[in-house]
């Protein structure tokens, strides 16, 4: 007679069913080297102690929405404030790490994310997509108050030859009507390889940090052989960055705009300082 699958297993096994035979003594497994047994044990213990977390519904939802625009094999939501989105492509599929504020992003922003991932580097399409992503993150990302405070900046305005505060105050009164409020210090700027082929290294003689409202002047200018008007020209250039904020156009951030260049030429010793720097740039690079 055919067997019927009961809904509830009976406590008494039917007599007409054969009991399964006890297995014969199994053959012993091949002996593994000691180091392989230890490695396998550690891997098993790690797997038990840290199981793989399943994807959350929000991960699956954002992945499904993004897959309408670009092939995605895996997506991970993060709270990273410095790297908004990172990705790698494996066999035509993207593995994406993206800030969780993009869970509620509209379709046009997700289209921008897809365009950013698939477009070539330094292309106009990629720059426009990056601009859209940054705009959405600034409006919907975590507030600045939630970020960890940065370490305090140590100011060293007094150098071997000049006190930069005196130059800053004179320039502020003469060119900015005393309205700028920036700190200034001697500091170190990293050398960088020039973008033009065959030009070797260049040196940044000054920098301006908008978040700290701080002007840094490279210590290679803190020498008796450097004319004071050259240092003043560099200080004026960096203070001008505080007066004229960058402009974003077609996804690119422009800091040296036409207005910036026009006002830069208003400095009294602009051309004279430019000529001196051109003639002595190699010495400054070696000093840097």
C-alpha positions as CSV (number, residue, x, y, z in Angstrom):
1,X,0.0,0.0,0.0
2,X,1.3,3.5,-0.7
3,X,2.5,5.5,2.3
4,X,0.6,8.6,3.4
5,X,2.4,11.6,4.7
6,X,0.8,12.4,8.1
7,X,0.4,16.0,9.1
8,X,1.7,15.2,12.6
9,X,4.3,12.5,13.1
10,X,3.0,9.6,15.2
11,X,4.8,8.6,18.3
12,X,4.6,4.9,17.3
13,X,6.4,3.9,14.2
14,X,4.3,1.6,11.9
15,X,5.5,-2.0,12.1
16,X,5.5,-2.6,8.3
17,X,8.2,0.1,7.8
18,X,11.7,-1.1,7.9
19,X,14.0,0.4,10.4
20,X,17.1,1.9,8.8
21,X,20.2,-0.1,9.3
22,X,22.9,1.4,11.5
23,X,25.7,2.5,9.3
24,X,28.8,0.5,9.2
25,X,31.8,1.8,10.9
26,X,32.9,4.6,8.7
27,X,36.3,4.8,7.3
28,X,38.4,7.3,9.2
29,X,39.0,10.6,7.4
30,X,42.4,11.3,6.1
31,X,44.7,12.9,8.6
32,X,45.2,16.6,8.0
33,X,48.4,18.4,8.9
34,X,48.3,20.1,12.3
35,X,48.6,23.6,10.9
36,X,45.6,23.0,8.5
37,X,43.5,21.7,11.5
38,X,44.4,24.8,13.5
39,X,43.6,27.1,10.5
40,X,40.2,25.4,9.9
41,X,39.4,25.7,13.6
42,X,40.1,29.4,13.7
43,X,38.0,30.0,10.6
44,X,35.1,28.0,12.1
45,X,35.3,29.9,15.4
46,X,35.4,33.3,13.5
47,X,32.4,32.3,11.5
48,X,30.4,31.4,14.6
49,X,31.5,34.5,16.5
50,X,30.7,37.0,13.7
51,X,27.9,35.7,11.5
52,X,27.2,37.5,8.2
53,X,24.5,40.1,8.8
54,X,21.7,39.9,6.3
55,X,20.9,42.9,4.1
56,X,18.4,45.3,5.6
57,X,15.2,46.2,3.8
58,X,16.6,49.7,3.2
59,X,19.6,48.1,1.5
60,X,17.5,46.0,-0.7
61,X,15.1,48.9,-1.5
62,X,17.9,51.2,-2.6
63,X,19.6,48.5,-4.5
64,X,16.4,47.7,-6.4
65,X,15.9,51.4,-7.3
66,X,19.5,51.8,-8.4
67,X,19.4,48.7,-10.5
68,X,16.9,50.4,-12.7
69,X,19.7,52.7,-13.9
70,X,22.9,50.6,-13.5
71,X,23.9,47.0,-12.8
72,X,24.6,46.5,-9.1
73,X,25.5,43.3,-7.4
74,X,25.9,44.6,-3.8
75,X,25.2,47.8,-1.9
76,X,26.2,48.9,1.6
77,X,24.9,51.9,3.4
78,X,27.4,53.8,5.5
79,X,27.7,56.8,7.8
80,X,30.9,58.0,6.2
81,X,31.0,61.8,5.9
82,X,34.2,62.1,3.9
83,X,33.6,59.4,1.2
84,X,30.0,59.9,0.2
85,X,30.1,57.1,-2.4
86,X,32.7,54.6,-3.4
87,X,32.4,51.7,-5.8
88,X,34.3,49.0,-7.7
89,X,33.2,47.1,-10.8
90,X,33.5,43.3,-11.0
91,X,32.4,41.4,-14.1
92,X,30.2,44.3,-15.2
93,X,28.5,44.6,-11.8
94,X,29.1,47.4,-9.4
95,X,29.7,47.0,-5.6
96,X,28.6,50.3,-4.1
97,X,29.2,51.9,-0.7
98,X,27.0,55.0,-0.3
99,X,25.8,57.2,2.6
100,X,22.5,56.1,4.0
101,X,20.9,59.6,3.4
102,X,20.5,58.5,-0.2
103,X,17.8,55.9,0.8
104,X,15.1,58.6,0.3
105,X,16.8,60.3,-2.7
106,X,14.6,61.0,-5.7
107,X,15.1,59.3,-9.0
108,X,17.0,62.3,-10.6
109,X,19.6,62.0,-7.8
110,X,19.9,58.2,-8.3
111,X,20.3,58.8,-12.0
112,X,23.1,61.2,-11.1
113,X,24.7,58.4,-8.9
114,X,24.5,56.0,-11.8
115,X,26.0,58.6,-14.2
116,X,28.8,59.2,-11.7
117,X,29.7,55.5,-11.5
118,X,29.7,54.7,-15.2
119,X,31.1,57.9,-16.7
120,X,34.9,58.4,-17.4
121,X,37.0,60.3,-14.9
122,X,37.4,64.0,-15.5
123,X,34.5,64.0,-18.0
124,X,31.9,66.7,-18.0
125,X,29.2,64.1,-17.3
126,X,31.0,62.9,-14.2
127,X,31.6,66.5,-12.9
128,X,27.9,67.4,-13.4
129,X,26.8,64.2,-11.6
130,X,29.3,64.8,-8.7
131,X,27.9,68.4,-8.3
132,X,24.3,67.0,-8.1
133,X,25.4,64.3,-5.5
134,X,27.2,66.9,-3.3
135,X,24.2,69.3,-3.4
136,X,21.9,66.5,-2.2
137,X,24.3,65.4,0.5
138,X,24.7,69.0,1.8
139,X,20.9,69.4,2.0
140,X,20.0,65.9,3.3
141,X,23.2,64.6,4.9
142,X,24.2,64.7,8.6
143,X,24.5,68.2,10.1
144,X,27.9,69.7,10.9
145,X,27.1,69.6,14.6
146,X,27.3,65.8,14.5
147,X,30.9,65.7,13.3
148,X,33.8,65.2,15.5
149,X,35.6,68.5,16.4
150,X,38.8,69.1,14.6
151,X,42.1,69.5,16.5
152,X,42.9,73.1,17.4
153,X,45.4,74.7,15.0
154,X,48.6,76.0,16.5
155,X,49.3,79.5,15.2
156,X,53.0,80.5,14.7
157,X,52.8,84.0,13.0
158,X,56.2,85.1,14.2
159,X,59.0,83.8,12.0
160,X,62.8,84.5,11.7
161,X,62.3,87.5,9.6
162,X,58.7,88.7,9.7
163,X,55.6,88.8,11.9
164,X,52.8,87.8,9.5
165,X,50.2,89.5,11.6
166,X,51.7,92.9,10.8
167,X,51.5,92.2,7.0
168,X,48.0,90.8,7.3
169,X,46.7,93.9,9.2
170,X,48.3,96.3,6.7
171,X,46.9,94.5,3.7
172,X,43.5,94.2,5.4
173,X,43.3,98.0,5.9
174,X,44.7,98.9,2.5
175,X,42.8,96.5,0.2
176,X,39.8,95.2,2.2
177,X,38.8,98.2,4.4
178,X,39.6,96.2,7.5
179,X,36.6,93.9,7.0
180,X,38.4,90.5,6.7
181,X,38.7,88.3,9.8
182,X,41.3,85.6,9.1
183,X,44.1,84.1,11.1
184,X,47.6,83.7,9.7
185,X,50.6,81.5,10.5
186,X,53.8,80.2,9.1
187,X,53.3,76.7,8.0
188,X,54.4,73.9,5.7
189,X,52.8,73.2,2.3
190,X,53.4,69.9,0.5
191,X,55.3,69.9,-2.7
192,X,53.3,68.6,-5.6
193,X,54.1,67.3,-9.1
194,X,53.2,69.8,-11.7
195,X,50.4,68.8,-14.1
196,X,52.5,69.9,-17.1
197,X,54.9,67.3,-18.4
198,X,58.5,68.0,-17.8
199,X,58.0,70.7,-15.1
200,X,59.0,68.5,-12.2
201,X,57.7,69.7,-8.8
202,X,56.1,73.0,-7.9
203,X,55.5,74.4,-4.4
204,X,52.5,76.1,-3.0
205,X,53.7,79.2,-1.3
206,X,50.4,79.8,0.5
207,X,47.1,78.2,1.3
208,X,43.7,79.4,2.6
209,X,41.4,77.0,4.6
210,X,37.8,78.3,4.4
211,X,36.6,76.2,7.3
212,X,39.3,77.5,9.7
213,X,39.5,81.0,8.1
214,X,43.2,80.5,8.2
215,X,46.0,81.6,5.9
216,X,49.2,79.5,5.9
217,X,52.4,80.9,4.4
218,X,55.2,78.5,3.4
219,X,58.3,78.7,5.6
220,X,60.5,78.8,2.5
221,X,59.6,82.5,2.3
222,X,60.8,83.1,5.9
223,X,64.3,84.1,4.7
224,X,66.3,87.3,4.7
225,X,66.9,86.9,0.9
226,X,63.2,87.0,0.2
227,X,61.9,90.6,-0.3
228,X,59.0,91.6,1.9
229,X,56.8,92.6,-1.0
230,X,57.0,89.0,-2.3
231,X,55.6,87.7,1.1
232,X,53.0,90.5,1.0
233,X,51.9,89.4,-2.5
234,X,51.4,85.8,-1.3
235,X,49.5,87.0,1.8
236,X,47.3,89.2,-0.3
237,X,46.6,86.4,-2.8
238,X,45.4,84.0,0.1
239,X,43.4,86.7,1.8
240,X,41.7,87.4,-1.5
241,X,40.4,83.8,-1.4
242,X,38.6,84.7,1.8
243,X,37.0,87.7,0.2
244,X,36.0,86.0,-3.1
245,X,34.4,82.5,-2.5
246,X,34.7,79.8,-5.1
247,X,32.1,79.5,-7.9
248,X,30.7,76.2,-9.0
249,X,30.0,76.0,-12.8
250,X,29.1,72.9,-14.8
251,X,30.0,70.7,-11.8
252,X,33.5,72.3,-11.5
253,X,34.7,74.4,-8.6
254,X,36.5,77.5,-9.8
255,X,38.6,79.4,-7.3
256,X,40.6,81.7,-9.6
257,X,37.7,83.4,-11.4
258,X,38.0,86.4,-13.7
259,X,37.0,88.7,-10.8
260,X,39.6,87.1,-8.7
261,X,42.3,87.7,-11.3
262,X,41.2,91.3,-11.8
263,X,41.4,92.1,-8.1
264,X,44.7,90.2,-7.8
265,X,46.3,92.6,-10.3
266,X,45.3,95.5,-8.0
267,X,48.0,94.6,-5.6
268,X,50.7,97.3,-5.8
269,X,53.7,94.9,-6.4
270,X,51.9,92.2,-8.2
271,X,53.9,92.0,-11.4
272,X,57.2,92.7,-9.5
273,X,56.5,89.8,-7.1
274,X,55.6,87.5,-10.0
275,X,58.8,88.2,-11.8
276,X,60.9,87.6,-8.6
277,X,59.1,84.3,-7.9
278,X,59.6,83.1,-11.5
279,X,63.4,83.9,-11.3
280,X,63.8,82.2,-7.9
281,X,61.3,79.4,-8.0
282,X,63.9,76.6,-8.1
283,X,65.6,78.0,-5.0
284,X,62.3,78.2,-3.2
285,X,61.5,74.6,-4.2
286,X,64.8,73.4,-2.8
287,X,64.2,75.4,0.4
288,X,60.7,73.9,0.6
